[in-house]
Amino acid sequence: MSALDTLNQRRSVPSRQLGEPGPDAAELERLLTAAIRVPDHGKLVPFRLLVVRGEARAKLGAALAEIHARNEPDAPPAALQKDRERYSFAPLIVAVIARLEANHPKVPEQEQLLSAGCVAYNLLLGAQALGYGAQWLTGWAAYDREAANLLGLAAHERVVGFVHIGTSREPAPERNRPALADILGEWNA
């Protein structure tokens, strides 16, 4: 399969459809090593990875449900249950963390953030290349400071996404994609 075929066949597998097995230790190292090969203006390495697997998945879900309940005392029980279960389906979750250097003299924050975003996308492509399904999710926990503290993030760090990786229990659904003609333009001076 060519690289373009891989891009054209890329699909997100809903995290609820992901199960065991996940990548073994050797596959995980290959996947993460490939994922961090991204454009990185200034060689700042404006990202890091946090792996969540095993029993830590349920502990993370429970802790996030507690945060949600404290911050929103009237939260519906179903929303809190969703928080508890969110990380329990895929055997592996990789949190991609952006490490942003504000006011860098050469590299705008947006470029740093985009570099971290490329890591998350490479995780999707790499998981697919290894025969796994994956989905890039955020949710409220990606934007919440208390959740960031729970994950051990510094003040200059933020979650770009939680990439859920595992074996797809059913074929990945296709979704409607934009027609190229609808989004393509050409600038002429």
Secondary structure, DSSP 8 states (H G I E B T S, - for coil): --HHHHHHT-----GGGEES----HHHHHHHHHHHT----GGG---EEEEEEETHHHHHHHHHHHHHHHHH-TT--HHHHHHHHHTTSSSSEEEEEEEE--TT-SSS-HHHHHHHHHHHHHHHHHHHHHTT-EEEEE--GGGT-HHHHHHTT--TTEEEEEEEEEEEESS---------HHHH------
